[in-house]
Amino acid sequence: MNVVGVHIKTIIFACILIFVGIGLFFYGNSMSTNVLDSEGLISGTYLVVLGIFLAIAGFLVLVSQIFRGHSMVY
């Protein structure tokens, strides 16, 4: 039962990473729409990149938990 609890906590953590990454992506994207403000453009770009990396990390954690013990190649 403890092993199932660990897997559920990991899946919840992965989903939180994905949602935070998506949120940062859209917030950074809305910050960087004003091209005339160079500080907002740079900060928005950093948030977009950080959001993409967090979403990818959450997705990889989720996939590793779903395919735990199985090969993804065949």
C-alpha positions, 0 to 999 in steps of 0.5 A: 500500500505504501508503494501505491501511495508513493506512485500517486504522490509522484503522479500528482507532483508531475501534474503540478509541474505540468500545470505550473509550467503551462501557467508560467508559459502563458504568463511569460507569453502575455508579458512579452507581447509588448515589444516596445518594453525591452525589460518585459520582453526579456523577463517574459522570454525567461518565463516562457523558457522556464515554463517549457522546461517545467512542463517537459520535466513534469511530462517526463516524470509522468511518463516514467511513472506510467510506464514503470517496469515496461519498455517504451521501445517495444 
